[in-house]
Structure formats: structure tokens, C-alpha cells
Amino acid sequence: MARTTHPERHRTDRIGWLRAAVLGANDGIVSTASLLVGVAAASAGRSELLVAGVAGLMAGAMSMAAGEYVSVSSQSDTEAADLAREREELRTQPEVEQRELAAIYEARGLTPELAAQVAAQLTARDALGAHARDELGISDTRAARPVQAALTSGLTFTAGAALPLLTALVAPASNVVVVVAGTSLVFLIALGALAARVGGAPVAKAAGRVAFWGALAMGLTAGVGKLFGTVV
């Protein structure tokens, strides 16, 4: 009998870089727009806006890249340590590890006999890979990639931060707060919709989520700037 298949599109292989990209761009827009709105609300001039915006962009991009690299490196180190421990256990007590793997499959619904057969076959083929995937939850699509996360976050933060900064430079001096806040909300909605589209998630929910938190952040910083009347 001919084997039939149907095409499937899974997006889990995008989780690593998509998370870093969305985080970087979202943080770039929100933090820079909030900074500019706060500074503008304190009645700062165009030169102060430029200095604050560029400084915020540079500091934020480096902070995002370094933070992502350090945090994802910690995850990678933990995964490597777990794999090394599992490799040693497979070397010293293979029978125990095979029974452990069979117990995992049995807990997922297989009969004890079938679970033992599956564990034996997967162990013979790639014991470490089977334990990494089914016991530790480590797979190629979800493995930590520090450099990729750092570069993605740093670059997307820069791109996101450039949008409100450029807007502030061309907006009328009397309406900087309104123009930057309004356009930044549009940017955030577009980002949320794009990220949801790429990840296969509901577009309206994602767009509304980023718009809400962005508006809250800009509102708070505008209030601080207005309250103190100084560049913050």
C-alpha cells in the first residue's frame, strides 16, 4: 500500500531566534520611546532629545546583547552539564538508564512491553540522544545558542530603538510627546502582529498585548518627566 503524507508547517524551530528578535525589537521601541517621551515631557530641547535617544539606543543594544549572551550561555552550560552527567550514567549503569527510559514511555501511555521495546531500540540507536530528548527535554530546535541570541537581540533592539528616535527628530517640537507616543504604538502593534504571524499565533492578541504594555511604559515616563520637569 502506498504511503501517503500531508505537508505540515511547524514553527518550533523558530523559537530561539524569534523570541530574541521580538524581545529586542519590543524593548528597543518601548524603552527608547519611553525615554524620549519622558525627556520631552520635561520640556527638553531637540539636542537633549538627540543625546538621550542615541545614548539610550547604544546602551540598550549592548545591554540586550550582553544580557542575552550571558543568560543563554548559562542555559547552555546547564544543558552541557546535564548531558555530561547523563553520558556518564549511560556508561556506568546502562541497564538502569534503559529502564528509566522505558518508565518514561510507559508513563506516556505505552504498555510496559512496548515501552521496553521502544527504549531498547532507541538506546541501541542513540542512547544519549533519546535521554536528552525524552528525559531532559533537550532537542536541536530548543538548544541554547548564546551567540545567535545575542546578535539577534542587539540588532533588533537597534532597529526598534531607531524608529522612535527618528520620529522624535522629525516631529514638530510642540508635539514631540504625542507624535512619538502615537507612532511608537503603531510600531508596537505592527511588531506584535508580525511576530504572531511568523510564529503562527493569534495576531490580534499579540498586537494588543505589546500595545498595552508599551502605552503603560510611555505613560509612566511621561508622568515622571512632567512631574519633575527635569531630564530623566
N, C-alpha and C positions, 0 to 999 in steps of 0.2 A: 504494500500500500504506500502510495506516495505521501511523503511528509509535507504537511502544509504549515506555513508560518505566516504571521502577520507583522507588519512593521510596528515597532514600538519606539517611542521617544522618551527616554528617561533623562532627567536633568540633575541627578545626584552627583554626576562628575563635575558639575559646575559649582558645587557648594563652596569649596575653598576660596577660589578667586572671586566668586560673586559676592560672598559675604564681605571679603576685604574691600572690594570695589564699592559696594553700596555704603559700607561704613565710612570709607574715606571720603567719598563724594558728599554724602549726607553731612558728615562732620565739617567738611570744608565749607559748605554753603551755610549751615546753621551757625557755626562758631564765628565765621568772618562776617556774615550779615548781622549777627547779634552784636559783635564788637563795633561795627560801623554804625549801627543804629544807636547804640549806647553813646558813642563818641559824638555823633551828630546831634543827638538829643541834648547833649551838654553844650550846644552852641559852638562846637569846634569849627575851624575853618577847613578849607579844602586841603591845605598842606598837612594839617593834623590828621585828617581822614586818610590821606595817602600813606603817611608814615605808619599809622595804626594798622591799616589794611595790609600793607606789604609785610610789616613785622609779624602780624598775625598769620599771614599765609606761610611765611618761611618757618616760623616756629611751629606752627601746626603741622605742616608737611613733615618736618623732621621728627616731631613728636609721634605722629601717627606711624611713620616708617619704623622708628626705633621701638615703639611700643608693640607693634605687630611682630617685629622680628624677635624681640625678647620673649613675648608671651607664647608665640607659636614655637619658638625654639625650646621653651620649657615643655610644651606638649610633645615635641619631637623627642626630647631627652627621656621623657616618661615612657613613651612608646618603645624607644630603643631598649630601655631598662627592662620593661616587661617582656619584650621579645627575647632578650638575653637570658632572663630567668626561665622563660618557657623552653628555650633551646636547651638549657642545662637540665631541666626536668625531663625533657624528652630523651636526653642522653642517659640519664641515671635511672629513670623509672618509666620506661616506655609503656609497660602494661598498665600502670596506674593512670597515665595520661590518656591512653586509649579508652579506658573505662570511663574516665571523666568526660571525654568527648561523646561517648555513647550515651551517657546520662543527659547530656545537653540535648541531644536529638530526641531522646525519649521524652524529655520534659516538653518538647515542642510538638509532641503528638505521635511520634513513631512508636511502633511496638518494640519491646525490648530486643526481639530477634533482629528486626530490620535496623534498629538503631545501632546494634553491634556490628552488623554487616557494613553499614554506611561508614561507621567510624573506622573499621578495619581497612576499607578500600581507600578512604581519604588519607588515612595515616600512611598507607603504603605509597600513595602518590605524592603527597606533600604534607607531612605531619605538621610542620611549623606553620605553614600557610593555613591549614584547617583550624588550628588552635588560635592563630592570630585573628582570623575572621570570626569564628563562632564562639570562642571563649573570651577574647579580649576586645572584640569589636573593631579591629584594625583592618582596613582594606585599602587598596590602591586609591580609590576615589576619595577616601576620607583621611588619608595620611597627611600629617602635618608637613607643610612646605614653607619654612620661615622666609626664605628669600622671595618667593613668589608673593607671599602675603605682604611683606614689607614694601616691595616695589609697587604692587597694586594699590595699597593704601596711600603711599606717599604721592604717587602720580594722580590718583583720583581725587585726593584731598586738594592738591594744587589746582586741578581743573575746576573742582567745585568752588574753591575759595576765589578763583579768578572772576567768577560770574558776578557776585555782589560787589566785588572791588571795582570792576569795570563799570558796573551800573552806577556806583557812587561817584565815579569820576566824571560821568557824562550827565548825571541828573542835575536839575536846577538846584542851586544852593538852598533855596527856600523850601524845597520839597524832598530833600535827600531821604529823610526818615520814611516817608510814605512810599517813595519810589523804590528804595532798596528793600523795604519790608514786602511790598507787593510783588515785585519781580522775583524776590527770593522764594516766596511762597509758590509762585508759578514754577520756578526751577525745582523746588522740592516735590511738588505734585508730579512733574514730568519724570523726575528721578524715581519716585516710588512706582509710577506706572511702568516705566521701562524695566526696573528691577523685577517687578512682578511678572511682566511679560516674558523676560528671559528665564525666570525661574518657574514659570508655569503656575503662578499663584493668582488669586483674585486681584484684579487691578485696582478697583475702587477702594478696597480695604487698605491696601498698601499705600496708595496715594493719600488717603485721608489720614493714615497714621503718621506719616512723616510731616504732613502739613500741620497737624495739630501740635506736635512737639516743636516744630520749627517756629510756629506762631507764638507758642508759650515762651520759648527762649528769647525771641526778639522782644516780646512784650516786657519781660522782666528786665532785660538790659536797658531798654528804652526808659523804663521807670527809674532805674538806678541813675542813669545819666541825667534825667530830668530832675530827680530829687537832689542830687549833689551838685549838679551844674559844673562838673569838672570832667576832664578827660579821664576815662577809666579803661 
